């Protein structure tokens, strides 16, 4: 009997020790961010996160980060622009503490990083030269039109969508950022440059007439299935106590983000970039991490 009680006591003590260690790690993470600040990766394009002419940063995802972190008592925020494909490796390596780039929640990404709940859901699109000389409106149009080339962000969702919808690899021109994609279209090296529908709409709204481009139109069907990409803030995942701390921080972030959305503050903010109630998420993070595009 004494042996049983001793064993139970040891197990209980170990469990309490592990809980205390995890709790300390969680508190240390929030304290660290409050004291040392947070590094936020962005891909440098509207409407998600980009640098303005006056040197400040804005965008739908940046404004979510600004609101939530301020509510958490974190006011020192450094935004770091990088290629979209470098965001997840930078999170995994600890070079940034979160990303605010409209990154879509996908199962394979959920294996590498943590996601907050999505703030929006949307289709894809691409820019073409004004007048759409090759009459391109979908990924299948790219696949079926002789000589048509589509520029995509290396590692971006649109690359995978195009492949899924039948565009062969040799018809994809992989670029590092938005400027390179637009340049490819203007120079004739590509017939279109694909991004999310919101990002393409913003390019056309702000510079379409000036540089001579227009949108292919929103693409909401991929390989015969209805498609809606869901974007969210992402965080490092880690293992052991680090993972417990990261999960706790992500969950705290989620709670404040949810309150922001439910208050109507998010909708008012995001409307500046054309987000409407129809662009809200169709699925939650757990569903998106478990299945789907």
DODRENDO-424921 format. One record per residue (C-alpha): residue number from 1; residue in one letter; x, y, z. Coordinates in nm, 3 decimals. Layout:
<atoms>
{resi:NUM	resn:A	u:X	v:Y	w:Z}
...
</atoms>
This chain:
<atoms>
{resi:1	resn:X	u:0.000	v:0.000	w:0.000}
{resi:2	resn:X	u:0.282	v:0.238	w:0.094}
{resi:3	resn:X	u:0.453	v:0.157	w:-0.236}
{resi:4	resn:X	u:0.137	v:0.240	w:-0.429}
{resi:5	resn:X	u:0.091	v:0.570	w:-0.246}
{resi:6	resn:X	u:0.456	v:0.657	w:-0.300}
{resi:7	resn:X	u:0.429	v:0.582	w:-0.672}
{resi:8	resn:X	u:0.111	v:0.787	w:-0.703}
{resi:9	resn:X	u:0.275	v:1.072	w:-0.517}
{resi:10	resn:X	u:0.577	v:1.063	w:-0.746}
{resi:11	resn:X	u:0.355	v:1.066	w:-1.057}
{resi:12	resn:X	u:0.155	v:1.357	w:-0.917}
{resi:13	resn:X	u:0.470	v:1.549	w:-0.832}
{resi:14	resn:X	u:0.607	v:1.492	w:-1.182}
{resi:15	resn:X	u:0.284	v:1.610	w:-1.342}
{resi:16	resn:X	u:0.276	v:1.922	w:-1.126}
{resi:17	resn:X	u:0.640	v:1.990	w:-1.212}
{resi:18	resn:X	u:0.567	v:1.960	w:-1.585}
{resi:19	resn:X	u:0.266	v:2.190	w:-1.555}
{resi:20	resn:X	u:0.471	v:2.444	w:-1.363}
{resi:21	resn:X	u:0.747	v:2.431	w:-1.623}
{resi:22	resn:X	u:0.499	v:2.479	w:-1.910}
{resi:23	resn:X	u:0.324	v:2.764	w:-1.726}
{resi:24	resn:X	u:0.657	v:2.934	w:-1.662}
{resi:25	resn:X	u:0.749	v:2.901	w:-2.030}
{resi:26	resn:X	u:0.415	v:3.051	w:-2.134}
{resi:27	resn:X	u:0.452	v:3.345	w:-1.897}
{resi:28	resn:X	u:0.811	v:3.393	w:-2.005}
{resi:29	resn:X	u:0.705	v:3.411	w:-2.373}
{resi:30	resn:X	u:0.450	v:3.687	w:-2.313}
{resi:31	resn:X	u:0.694	v:3.866	w:-2.084}
{resi:32	resn:X	u:0.966	v:3.834	w:-2.346}
{resi:33	resn:X	u:0.746	v:3.990	w:-2.614}
{resi:34	resn:X	u:0.641	v:4.272	w:-2.381}
{resi:35	resn:X	u:1.000	v:4.349	w:-2.294}
{resi:36	resn:X	u:1.190	v:4.277	w:-2.615}
{resi:37	resn:X	u:0.915	v:4.328	w:-2.875}
{resi:38	resn:X	u:0.788	v:4.108	w:-3.159}
{resi:39	resn:X	u:0.926	v:4.048	w:-3.508}
{resi:40	resn:X	u:0.651	v:4.013	w:-3.768}
{resi:41	resn:X	u:0.721	v:3.880	w:-4.118}
{resi:42	resn:X	u:0.533	v:4.030	w:-4.412}
{resi:43	resn:X	u:0.555	v:3.956	w:-4.784}
{resi:44	resn:X	u:0.530	v:4.324	w:-4.877}
{resi:45	resn:X	u:0.207	v:4.340	w:-5.074}
{resi:46	resn:X	u:-0.141	v:4.480	w:-5.028}
{resi:47	resn:X	u:-0.393	v:4.423	w:-4.894}
{resi:48	resn:X	u:-0.228	v:4.209	w:-4.623}
{resi:49	resn:X	u:0.094	v:4.372	w:-4.509}
{resi:50	resn:X	u:0.310	v:4.635	w:-4.678}
{resi:51	resn:X	u:0.519	v:4.947	w:-4.618}
{resi:52	resn:X	u:0.372	v:5.287	w:-4.698}
{resi:53	resn:X	u:0.553	v:5.585	w:-4.847}
{resi:54	resn:X	u:0.592	v:5.745	w:-4.504}
{resi:55	resn:X	u:0.771	v:5.435	w:-4.372}
{resi:56	resn:X	u:0.480	v:5.300	w:-4.166}
{resi:57	resn:X	u:0.325	v:4.957	w:-4.218}
{resi:58	resn:X	u:-0.038	v:4.870	w:-4.280}
{resi:59	resn:X	u:-0.266	v:4.611	w:-4.439}
{resi:60	resn:X	u:-0.551	v:4.390	w:-4.323}
{resi:61	resn:X	u:-0.325	v:4.141	w:-4.145}
{resi:62	resn:X	u:-0.089	v:4.408	w:-4.009}
{resi:63	resn:X	u:-0.383	v:4.598	w:-3.856}
{resi:64	resn:X	u:-0.507	v:4.277	w:-3.689}
{resi:65	resn:X	u:-0.159	v:4.225	w:-3.540}
{resi:66	resn:X	u:-0.140	v:4.588	w:-3.427}
{resi:67	resn:X	u:-0.477	v:4.568	w:-3.251}
{resi:68	resn:X	u:-0.427	v:4.230	w:-3.084}
{resi:69	resn:X	u:-0.070	v:4.286	w:-2.967}
{resi:70	resn:X	u:-0.156	v:4.628	w:-2.827}
{resi:71	resn:X	u:-0.438	v:4.466	w:-2.629}
{resi:72	resn:X	u:-0.183	v:4.213	w:-2.499}
{resi:73	resn:X	u:0.045	v:4.492	w:-2.380}
{resi:74	resn:X	u:0.299	v:4.443	w:-2.661}
{resi:75	resn:X	u:0.382	v:4.773	w:-2.829}
{resi:76	resn:X	u:0.728	v:4.719	w:-2.983}
{resi:77	resn:X	u:0.654	v:4.561	w:-3.321}
{resi:78	resn:X	u:0.916	v:4.524	w:-3.593}
{resi:79	resn:X	u:0.794	v:4.437	w:-3.942}
{resi:80	resn:X	u:1.037	v:4.244	w:-4.161}
{resi:81	resn:X	u:0.971	v:4.218	w:-4.536}
{resi:82	resn:X	u:1.079	v:3.895	w:-4.707}
{resi:83	resn:X	u:0.989	v:3.667	w:-4.995}
{resi:84	resn:X	u:0.664	v:3.482	w:-4.928}
{resi:85	resn:X	u:0.842	v:3.146	w:-4.953}
{resi:86	resn:X	u:1.078	v:3.249	w:-4.669}
{resi:87	resn:X	u:0.801	v:3.308	w:-4.413}
{resi:88	resn:X	u:0.754	v:2.952	w:-4.288}
{resi:89	resn:X	u:1.129	v:2.872	w:-4.281}
{resi:90	resn:X	u:1.181	v:3.196	w:-4.086}
{resi:91	resn:X	u:0.912	v:3.099	w:-3.834}
{resi:92	resn:X	u:1.060	v:2.752	w:-3.792}
{resi:93	resn:X	u:1.412	v:2.891	w:-3.751}
{resi:94	resn:X	u:1.302	v:3.155	w:-3.500}
{resi:95	resn:X	u:1.397	v:3.453	w:-3.716}
{resi:96	resn:X	u:1.045	v:3.597	w:-3.680}
{resi:97	resn:X	u:0.778	v:3.553	w:-3.412}
{resi:98	resn:X	u:0.472	v:3.558	w:-3.638}
{resi:99	resn:X	u:0.374	v:3.632	w:-3.996}
{resi:100	resn:X	u:0.108	v:3.870	w:-4.125}
{resi:101	resn:X	u:0.101	v:3.805	w:-4.499}
{resi:102	resn:X	u:-0.242	v:3.662	w:-4.576}
{resi:103	resn:X	u:-0.097	v:3.309	w:-4.561}
{resi:104	resn:X	u:-0.359	v:3.045	w:-4.639}
{resi:105	resn:X	u:-0.421	v:2.769	w:-4.385}
{resi:106	resn:X	u:-0.334	v:2.435	w:-4.544}
{resi:107	resn:X	u:-0.274	v:2.092	w:-4.383}
{resi:108	resn:X	u:0.091	v:2.070	w:-4.483}
{resi:109	resn:X	u:0.156	v:2.417	w:-4.340}
{resi:110	resn:X	u:-0.021	v:2.322	w:-4.017}
{resi:111	resn:X	u:0.244	v:2.052	w:-3.971}
{resi:112	resn:X	u:0.512	v:2.323	w:-3.960}
{resi:113	resn:X	u:0.353	v:2.628	w:-3.796}
{resi:114	resn:X	u:0.055	v:2.732	w:-3.580}
{resi:115	resn:X	u:-0.230	v:2.938	w:-3.724}
{resi:116	resn:X	u:-0.476	v:3.173	w:-3.563}
{resi:117	resn:X	u:-0.838	v:3.150	w:-3.680}
{resi:118	resn:X	u:-0.876	v:3.278	w:-4.040}
{resi:119	resn:X	u:-0.994	v:3.635	w:-4.088}
{resi:120	resn:X	u:-1.108	v:3.597	w:-4.449}
{resi:121	resn:X	u:-1.186	v:3.356	w:-4.732}
{resi:122	resn:X	u:-1.147	v:3.437	w:-5.101}
{resi:123	resn:X	u:-1.081	v:3.309	w:-5.451}
{resi:124	resn:X	u:-0.770	v:3.351	w:-5.669}
{resi:125	resn:X	u:-0.709	v:3.573	w:-5.973}
{resi:126	resn:X	u:-0.430	v:3.701	w:-6.194}
{resi:127	resn:X	u:-0.339	v:4.023	w:-6.368}
{resi:128	resn:X	u:-0.310	v:4.037	w:-6.748}
{resi:129	resn:X	u:-0.226	v:4.320	w:-6.986}
{resi:130	resn:X	u:-0.511	v:4.564	w:-7.049}
{resi:131	resn:X	u:-0.758	v:4.418	w:-7.296}
{resi:132	resn:X	u:-0.664	v:4.063	w:-7.196}
{resi:133	resn:X	u:-0.514	v:3.988	w:-7.541}
{resi:134	resn:X	u:-0.520	v:3.609	w:-7.500}
{resi:135	resn:X	u:-0.866	v:3.605	w:-7.334}
{resi:136	resn:X	u:-0.740	v:3.430	w:-7.019}
{resi:137	resn:X	u:-0.980	v:3.400	w:-6.724}
{resi:138	resn:X	u:-0.892	v:3.078	w:-6.540}
{resi:139	resn:X	u:-0.603	v:2.844	w:-6.469}
{resi:140	resn:X	u:-0.743	v:2.600	w:-6.724}
{resi:141	resn:X	u:-0.726	v:2.878	w:-6.985}
{resi:142	resn:X	u:-0.352	v:2.902	w:-6.914}
{resi:143	resn:X	u:-0.319	v:2.524	w:-6.949}
{resi:144	resn:X	u:-0.512	v:2.508	w:-7.274}
{resi:145	resn:X	u:-0.371	v:2.817	w:-7.452}
{resi:146	resn:X	u:-0.059	v:2.756	w:-7.660}
{resi:147	resn:X	u:0.238	v:2.949	w:-7.529}
{resi:148	resn:X	u:0.056	v:3.098	w:-7.230}
{resi:149	resn:X	u:0.277	v:3.144	w:-6.922}
{resi:150	resn:X	u:0.158	v:3.220	w:-6.568}
{resi:151	resn:X	u:0.382	v:3.388	w:-6.310}
{resi:152	resn:X	u:0.332	v:3.267	w:-5.951}
{resi:153	resn:X	u:0.498	v:3.334	w:-5.618}
{resi:154	resn:X	u:0.745	v:3.054	w:-5.546}
{resi:155	resn:X	u:0.594	v:2.849	w:-5.264}
{resi:156	resn:X	u:0.263	v:3.037	w:-5.283}
{resi:157	resn:X	u:-0.085	v:2.885	w:-5.285}
{resi:158	resn:X	u:-0.152	v:2.994	w:-5.644}
{resi:159	resn:X	u:0.134	v:2.776	w:-5.768}
{resi:160	resn:X	u:-0.035	v:2.470	w:-5.614}
{resi:161	resn:X	u:-0.379	v:2.575	w:-5.739}
{resi:162	resn:X	u:-0.253	v:2.615	w:-6.096}
{resi:163	resn:X	u:-0.090	v:2.272	w:-6.088}
{resi:164	resn:X	u:-0.405	v:2.117	w:-5.941}
{resi:165	resn:X	u:-0.612	v:2.275	w:-6.217}
{resi:166	resn:X	u:-0.394	v:2.124	w:-6.489}
{resi:167	resn:X	u:-0.129	v:2.387	w:-6.560}
{resi:168	resn:X	u:0.198	v:2.204	w:-6.638}
{resi:169	resn:X	u:0.519	v:2.302	w:-6.459}
{resi:170	resn:X	u:0.675	v:2.437	w:-6.779}
{resi:171	resn:X	u:0.396	v:2.695	w:-6.804}
{resi:172	resn:X	u:0.472	v:2.840	w:-6.461}
{resi:173	resn:X	u:0.723	v:3.119	w:-6.409}
{resi:174	resn:X	u:0.816	v:3.127	w:-6.038}
{resi:175	resn:X	u:0.895	v:3.474	w:-5.901}
{resi:176	resn:X	u:1.006	v:3.600	w:-5.562}
{resi:177	resn:X	u:0.765	v:3.886	w:-5.504}
{resi:178	resn:X	u:0.479	v:4.096	w:-5.639}
{resi:179	resn:X	u:0.702	v:4.344	w:-5.823}
{resi:180	resn:X	u:0.875	v:4.063	w:-6.010}
{resi:181	resn:X	u:0.540	v:3.910	w:-6.107}
{resi:182	resn:X	u:0.400	v:4.234	w:-6.243}
{resi:183	resn:X	u:0.726	v:4.302	w:-6.427}
{resi:184	resn:X	u:0.703	v:3.960	w:-6.591}
{resi:185	resn:X	u:0.359	v:4.045	w:-6.731}
{resi:186	resn:X	u:0.457	v:4.394	w:-6.847}
{resi:187	resn:X	u:0.773	v:4.265	w:-7.018}
{resi:188	resn:X	u:0.588	v:3.980	w:-7.192}
{resi:189	resn:X	u:0.773	v:3.702	w:-7.009}
{resi:190	resn:X	u:0.439	v:3.593	w:-6.861}
{resi:191	resn:X	u:0.079	v:3.639	w:-6.972}
{resi:192	resn:X	u:-0.056	v:3.660	w:-6.618}
{resi:193	resn:X	u:0.058	v:3.691	w:-6.256}
{resi:194	resn:X	u:-0.150	v:3.506	w:-5.997}
{resi:195	resn:X	u:-0.225	v:3.608	w:-5.639}
{resi:196	resn:X	u:-0.531	v:3.612	w:-5.416}
{resi:197	resn:X	u:-0.833	v:3.789	w:-5.563}
{resi:198	resn:X	u:-0.800	v:4.074	w:-5.310}
{resi:199	resn:X	u:-0.433	v:4.130	w:-5.390}
{resi:200	resn:X	u:-0.504	v:4.138	w:-5.764}
{resi:201	resn:X	u:-0.800	v:4.374	w:-5.714}
{resi:202	resn:X	u:-0.575	v:4.607	w:-5.515}
{resi:203	resn:X	u:-0.311	v:4.612	w:-5.792}
{resi:204	resn:X	u:-0.575	v:4.697	w:-6.052}
{resi:205	resn:X	u:-0.743	v:4.956	w:-5.826}
{resi:206	resn:X	u:-0.424	v:5.143	w:-5.742}
{resi:207	resn:X	u:-0.217	v:5.106	w:-6.060}
{resi:208	resn:X	u:-0.413	v:4.922	w:-6.328}
{resi:209	resn:X	u:-0.478	v:5.220	w:-6.555}
{resi:210	resn:X	u:-0.130	v:5.361	w:-6.497}
{resi:211	resn:X	u:0.063	v:5.047	w:-6.591}
{resi:212	resn:X	u:-0.194	v:4.894	w:-6.825}
{resi:213	resn:X	u:-0.318	v:4.580	w:-6.651}
{resi:214	resn:X	u:-0.653	v:4.431	w:-6.555}
{resi:215	resn:X	u:-0.782	v:4.129	w:-6.362}
{resi:216	resn:X	u:-0.863	v:3.789	w:-6.505}
{resi:217	resn:X	u:-1.163	v:3.781	w:-6.271}
{resi:218	resn:X	u:-1.203	v:3.581	w:-5.951}
{resi:219	resn:X	u:-1.130	v:3.208	w:-5.978}
{resi:220	resn:X	u:-1.348	v:3.014	w:-5.734}
{resi:221	resn:X	u:-1.344	v:2.668	w:-5.891}
{resi:222	resn:X	u:-1.034	v:2.449	w:-5.896}
{resi:223	resn:X	u:-1.035	v:2.100	w:-6.053}
{resi:224	resn:X	u:-1.416	v:2.094	w:-6.038}
{resi:225	resn:X	u:-1.431	v:2.189	w:-5.668}
{resi:226	resn:X	u:-1.547	v:2.514	w:-5.508}
{resi:227	resn:X	u:-1.239	v:2.698	w:-5.383}
{resi:228	resn:X	u:-1.200	v:2.960	w:-5.114}
{resi:229	resn:X	u:-0.857	v:3.033	w:-4.963}
{resi:230	resn:X	u:-0.855	v:3.122	w:-4.592}
{resi:231	resn:X	u:-0.585	v:3.359	w:-4.466}
{resi:232	resn:X	u:-0.458	v:3.386	w:-4.109}
{resi:233	resn:X	u:-0.177	v:3.506	w:-3.886}
{resi:234	resn:X	u:0.080	v:3.229	w:-3.826}
{resi:235	resn:X	u:0.320	v:3.151	w:-3.540}
{resi:236	resn:X	u:0.614	v:2.918	w:-3.467}
{resi:237	resn:X	u:0.516	v:2.569	w:-3.356}
{resi:238	resn:X	u:0.815	v:2.426	w:-3.169}
{resi:239	resn:X	u:0.818	v:2.115	w:-2.951}
{resi:240	resn:X	u:0.779	v:2.032	w:-2.583}
{resi:241	resn:X	u:0.760	v:2.331	w:-2.351}
{resi:242	resn:X	u:0.821	v:2.570	w:-2.642}
{resi:243	resn:X	u:0.516	v:2.430	w:-2.820}
{resi:244	resn:X	u:0.306	v:2.466	w:-2.504}
{resi:245	resn:X	u:0.414	v:2.831	w:-2.477}
{resi:246	resn:X	u:0.348	v:2.898	w:-2.845}
{resi:247	resn:X	u:0.003	v:2.735	w:-2.825}
{resi:248	resn:X	u:-0.086	v:2.940	w:-2.519}
{resi:249	resn:X	u:0.022	v:3.261	w:-2.691}
{resi:250	resn:X	u:-0.164	v:3.169	w:-3.010}
{resi:251	resn:X	u:-0.480	v:3.093	w:-2.813}
{resi:252	resn:X	u:-0.458	v:3.425	w:-2.629}
{resi:253	resn:X	u:-0.410	v:3.599	w:-2.965}
{resi:254	resn:X	u:-0.714	v:3.415	w:-3.102}
{resi:255	resn:X	u:-0.936	v:3.521	w:-2.813}
{resi:256	resn:X	u:-0.860	v:3.890	w:-2.865}
{resi:257	resn:X	u:-0.889	v:3.859	w:-3.244}
{resi:258	resn:X	u:-1.231	v:3.696	w:-3.205}
{resi:259	resn:X	u:-1.349	v:3.977	w:-2.978}
{resi:260	resn:X	u:-1.221	v:4.231	w:-3.233}
{resi:261	resn:X	u:-1.417	v:4.063	w:-3.512}
{resi:262	resn:X	u:-1.735	v:4.028	w:-3.304}
{resi:263	resn:X	u:-1.720	v:4.394	w:-3.200}
{resi:264	resn:X	u:-1.741	v:4.509	w:-3.563}
{resi:265	resn:X	u:-1.404	v:4.679	w:-3.537}
{resi:266	resn:X	u:-1.240	v:4.435	w:-3.775}
{resi:267	resn:X	u:-1.506	v:4.479	w:-4.046}
{resi:268	resn:X	u:-1.472	v:4.857	w:-4.031}
{resi:269	resn:X	u:-1.093	v:4.833	w:-4.058}
{resi:270	resn:X	u:-1.084	v:4.571	w:-4.336}
{resi:271	resn:X	u:-1.343	v:4.753	w:-4.549}
{resi:272	resn:X	u:-1.068	v:5.000	w:-4.643}
{resi:273	resn:X	u:-0.922	v:4.726	w:-4.864}
{resi:274	resn:X	u:-1.255	v:4.606	w:-5.004}
{resi:275	resn:X	u:-1.323	v:4.323	w:-4.757}
{resi:276	resn:X	u:-1.696	v:4.263	w:-4.712}
{resi:277	resn:X	u:-1.905	v:4.026	w:-4.496}
{resi:278	resn:X	u:-1.921	v:3.794	w:-4.799}
{resi:279	resn:X	u:-1.544	v:3.751	w:-4.771}
{resi:280	resn:X	u:-1.563	v:3.601	w:-4.422}
{resi:281	resn:X	u:-1.424	v:3.254	w:-4.350}
{resi:282	resn:X	u:-1.630	v:2.951	w:-4.450}
{resi:283	resn:X	u:-1.434	v:2.713	w:-4.224}
{resi:284	resn:X	u:-1.244	v:2.732	w:-3.898}
{resi:285	resn:X	u:-0.875	v:2.666	w:-3.846}
{resi:286	resn:X	u:-0.918	v:2.309	w:-3.717}
{resi:287	resn:X	u:-1.119	v:2.208	w:-4.024}
{resi:288	resn:X	u:-0.874	v:2.373	w:-4.262}
{resi:289	resn:X	u:-0.575	v:2.208	w:-4.096}
{resi:290	resn:X	u:-0.743	v:1.869	w:-4.119}
{resi:291	resn:X	u:-0.850	v:1.865	w:-4.482}
{resi:292	resn:X	u:-0.907	v:2.066	w:-4.798}
{resi:293	resn:X	u:-0.690	v:2.297	w:-5.009}
</atoms>
